[in-house]
Amino acid sequence: MKKLQDKIALVTGASRGIGKSAAVHLATEGAFVIVHYANQREAALKTVEEIEAFGGKAIALKADFSSLENITALFKEIDQLLKGKKLDILINNAGILNKFGLEEITETQFDEQFAVNVKSPFFITQQAISRLNDGGRIINISSYLSKKPKYEYGAYSMTKAAIDNFTLSLATALGPRKITVNAIAPGSIDTDMNKERFKDIEVREAVSKMTAFQRVGKPDDISKVIVFLASEAGEWITGQYIEASGGLGLV
């Protein structure tokens, strides 16, 4: 039997990168996956097509997380879709990464980072809690930078530190319902978010040499950890910050 047979998962930001990989891996293990996207409709539909190609089940739903009203509307759509059933897995993955030093970042850019990376997962989780089965899973995507910040990613690092804090408070609150809450902290992953950075071969090689495995991470490296935490094997793990970076910084 598949690890997540008959489970229902919501993955935010699932049109590409880690979100897409997570959606595919969860579906491979038997989960019905709600593939959330904000703007990348075609990419989200391709994620669904990829899942359906191997017999999995998924649907793409659009929502702009710039306001609580939009988040509420998404969950009303989910209610109509599930017809009384509840979620089992919530993956708070949607986020943005911008490189801004303290001297150059504007108030608008700062606010956007916090709106997408902190405010939206907070209120998505608020909406999801009553719709989540006891014994469910919440997995927040944090970052290696939340504990090892870099000056040029100062605001981004701050948003991910907030996610780590949120994870701890949620784990305590939801423990009586046997809902686990954990944060996964990727290192440098080869996704669209890092596409421009890794176009520079020298940068790619330099980052690779900083890891124990001498390579840049792949979205699948993170998705395997997500599946583990979402499965029965992860039922005794909660309130944890799990760095999945290939040992970035050890070398």
C-alpha positions as CSV (number, residue, x, y, z in Angstrom):
1,M,0.0,0.0,0.0
2,K,1.2,3.5,-0.8
3,K,2.4,5.6,2.1
4,L,-0.2,8.4,1.6
5,Q,-3.1,6.4,0.1
6,D,-6.4,8.4,0.3
7,K,-4.8,11.4,1.9
8,I,-5.6,14.9,0.7
9,A,-2.8,17.5,0.4
10,L,-2.7,21.2,-0.3
11,V,0.6,22.4,-1.6
12,T,1.0,26.1,-2.1
13,G,3.2,27.4,-4.9
14,A,3.1,24.1,-6.6
15,S,3.5,25.1,-10.2
16,R,7.2,24.8,-10.2
17,G,10.3,24.2,-8.1
18,I,10.1,22.5,-4.7
19,G,6.3,22.9,-4.7
20,K,5.9,21.0,-8.0
21,S,8.2,18.3,-6.9
22,A,6.4,17.9,-3.6
23,A,3.0,17.7,-5.3
24,V,4.3,15.0,-7.7
25,H,6.0,13.0,-4.8
26,L,2.9,13.2,-2.6
27,A,0.7,12.0,-5.5
28,T,3.1,9.2,-6.3
29,E,2.5,7.9,-2.7
30,G,-1.3,8.0,-3.2
31,A,-2.4,11.5,-2.1
32,F,-4.9,13.6,-3.9
33,V,-3.1,16.9,-4.3
34,I,-4.5,20.4,-4.6
35,V,-1.9,22.2,-6.7
36,H,-2.0,25.9,-5.8
37,Y,-0.7,28.6,-8.1
38,A,-0.7,32.3,-8.2
39,N,0.2,33.3,-11.8
40,Q,1.8,30.3,-13.5
41,R,-1.4,28.6,-14.8
42,E,0.2,26.6,-17.6
43,A,2.9,25.4,-15.3
44,A,0.4,24.3,-12.7
45,L,-1.7,22.5,-15.3
46,K,1.5,20.7,-16.4
47,T,2.1,19.6,-12.8
48,V,-1.4,18.1,-12.8
49,E,-0.9,16.4,-16.2
50,E,2.4,14.9,-14.9
51,I,0.6,13.5,-11.9
52,E,-2.3,12.2,-13.9
53,A,0.1,10.5,-16.4
54,F,1.1,8.0,-13.8
55,G,-2.4,7.5,-12.4
56,G,-2.3,10.0,-9.6
57,K,-5.0,12.6,-8.8
58,A,-4.6,16.3,-8.6
59,I,-6.4,19.6,-9.4
60,A,-5.0,23.1,-9.9
61,L,-6.5,26.0,-8.0
62,K,-5.5,29.7,-8.4
63,A,-5.2,32.2,-5.6
64,D,-3.3,35.4,-5.1
65,F,-2.2,35.5,-1.5
66,S,-1.9,39.3,-1.4
67,S,-5.0,39.6,0.8
68,L,-6.9,37.6,3.4
69,E,-10.0,37.9,1.2
70,N,-8.2,35.9,-1.5
71,I,-7.0,33.3,1.0
72,T,-10.6,32.9,2.3
73,A,-11.9,32.5,-1.2
74,L,-9.4,29.7,-1.9
75,F,-10.6,27.8,1.1
76,K,-14.3,28.2,0.1
77,E,-13.4,26.7,-3.2
78,I,-11.6,23.9,-1.5
79,D,-14.7,23.3,0.7
80,Q,-16.8,23.0,-2.5
81,L,-14.3,20.6,-4.0
82,L,-13.9,18.3,-1.1
83,K,-17.6,18.2,-0.2
84,G,-17.3,17.6,3.5
85,K,-13.9,15.8,3.4
86,K,-10.9,17.4,5.2
87,L,-7.3,18.0,4.4
88,D,-4.6,15.7,5.8
89,I,-1.5,17.6,4.7
90,L,-0.7,21.2,4.3
91,I,2.6,22.2,2.7
92,N,3.3,26.0,3.1
93,N,5.8,26.3,0.3
94,A,4.8,29.5,-1.6
95,G,7.5,32.2,-1.2
96,I,9.7,34.7,-2.9
97,L,13.4,35.3,-2.7
98,N,14.9,38.7,-3.6
99,K,18.4,39.9,-3.1
100,F,18.3,43.3,-1.4
101,G,21.0,44.8,0.8
102,L,19.9,47.0,3.7
103,E,20.9,50.2,1.9
104,E,19.0,49.4,-1.3
105,I,15.8,47.7,-0.2
106,T,12.6,49.8,-0.4
107,E,9.6,49.7,1.9
108,T,7.5,48.1,-0.8
109,Q,10.1,45.4,-1.4
110,F,10.3,44.7,2.3
111,D,6.6,44.5,2.7
112,E,6.2,42.2,-0.3
113,Q,8.7,39.7,1.2
114,F,6.8,39.6,4.5
115,A,3.4,39.5,2.8
116,V,4.2,36.5,0.7
117,N,6.6,34.6,3.0
118,V,5.1,35.3,6.5
119,K,1.6,36.8,6.3
120,S,0.2,34.4,3.7
121,P,1.4,31.1,5.4
122,F,0.1,32.4,8.7
123,F,-3.4,33.1,7.4
124,I,-3.4,30.0,5.1
125,T,-2.7,27.9,8.2
126,Q,-5.4,29.8,10.2
127,Q,-7.9,28.8,7.5
128,A,-6.6,25.3,7.2
129,I,-6.6,24.3,10.9
130,S,-10.3,23.7,11.2
131,R,-10.2,21.9,7.8
132,L,-7.4,19.6,8.8
133,N,-8.0,16.1,10.1
134,D,-6.6,15.1,13.6
135,G,-3.3,13.3,13.0
136,G,-2.6,15.6,10.0
137,R,0.6,17.2,8.9
138,I,1.7,20.8,8.5
139,I,5.1,21.3,6.8
140,N,6.5,24.7,6.4
141,I,9.3,25.5,4.0
142,S,11.9,27.5,5.8
143,S,15.5,28.1,4.6
144,Y,19.1,27.5,5.5
145,L,19.3,31.2,5.7
146,S,17.0,31.5,8.6
147,K,19.7,30.4,11.0
148,K,22.7,31.3,8.8
149,P,21.6,34.6,7.3
150,K,23.5,36.6,4.7
151,Y,23.5,40.4,4.5
152,E,22.3,40.6,0.9
153,Y,19.3,38.4,1.8
154,G,18.6,40.1,5.1
155,A,14.8,40.6,4.7
156,Y,14.3,37.1,3.2
157,S,16.3,35.6,6.1
158,M,14.1,37.4,8.6
159,T,10.9,36.0,6.9
160,K,12.2,32.5,7.2
161,A,13.2,33.0,10.9
162,A,9.6,34.0,11.5
163,I,8.4,30.7,9.9
164,D,10.7,28.8,12.3
165,N,9.1,30.6,15.2
166,F,5.6,30.0,13.8
167,T,6.4,26.3,13.5
168,L,7.3,25.9,17.1
169,S,4.1,27.7,18.4
170,L,1.9,25.6,16.1
171,A,3.5,22.3,17.1
172,T,2.7,23.1,20.8
173,A,-0.9,24.2,20.0
174,L,-1.8,21.3,17.7
175,G,-0.1,18.5,19.7
176,P,-3.3,17.5,21.5
177,R,-4.8,16.9,18.0
178,K,-1.8,14.7,17.0
179,I,-1.1,17.1,14.2
180,T,2.6,17.4,13.5
181,V,4.2,20.7,12.5
182,N,7.7,20.9,11.1
183,A,9.9,23.2,9.2
184,I,12.2,22.0,6.4
185,A,15.2,24.3,5.6
186,P,16.6,23.7,2.1
187,G,20.1,25.0,1.3
188,S,20.9,26.1,-2.3
189,I,18.4,24.3,-4.5
190,D,18.5,24.4,-8.3
191,T,15.0,25.9,-8.9
192,D,13.6,28.9,-10.9
193,M,14.2,31.0,-7.7
194,N,17.9,30.4,-8.1
195,K,18.0,30.2,-11.9
196,E,19.8,33.5,-12.5
197,R,22.3,32.8,-9.7
198,F,23.2,29.4,-11.1
199,K,23.6,30.6,-14.6
200,D,27.1,31.6,-13.5
201,I,29.1,28.3,-13.7
202,E,31.6,29.6,-11.2
203,V,28.9,30.3,-8.6
204,R,27.4,26.9,-9.1
205,E,30.8,25.2,-8.7
206,A,31.6,27.3,-5.6
207,V,28.3,26.4,-3.9
208,S,28.7,22.7,-4.9
209,K,32.1,22.6,-3.2
210,M,30.6,24.0,0.0
211,T,28.4,20.9,0.4
212,A,29.4,17.5,1.8
213,F,28.1,15.9,-1.4
214,Q,29.8,18.3,-3.7
215,R,26.7,19.3,-5.7
216,V,23.8,21.7,-5.7
217,G,20.5,20.4,-4.3
218,K,17.6,19.4,-6.4
219,P,13.8,19.8,-5.6
220,D,13.5,16.1,-5.2
221,D,16.0,16.1,-2.4
222,I,13.5,18.2,-0.4
223,S,10.4,16.4,-1.6
224,K,11.7,13.1,-0.2
225,V,11.9,14.7,3.3
226,I,8.4,16.1,2.8
227,V,7.0,12.6,2.0
228,F,8.7,11.1,5.1
229,L,7.3,13.7,7.4
230,A,3.8,13.4,5.8
231,S,3.8,9.6,6.2
232,E,3.1,7.5,9.2
233,A,6.9,7.3,9.8
234,G,6.9,11.0,10.7
235,E,4.2,10.8,13.4
236,W,6.6,11.2,16.3
237,I,8.4,14.2,14.9
238,T,7.1,17.7,15.6
239,G,8.3,21.2,16.3
240,Q,11.5,20.5,14.4
241,Y,13.8,22.6,12.1
242,I,15.1,20.0,9.7
243,E,18.0,21.3,7.5
244,A,18.0,19.5,4.2
245,S,21.0,21.2,2.6
246,G,23.4,18.3,1.7
247,G,25.7,19.6,4.5
248,L,26.0,23.1,3.0
249,G,28.7,25.0,4.9
250,L,30.4,21.9,6.3
251,V,33.2,22.1,3.7
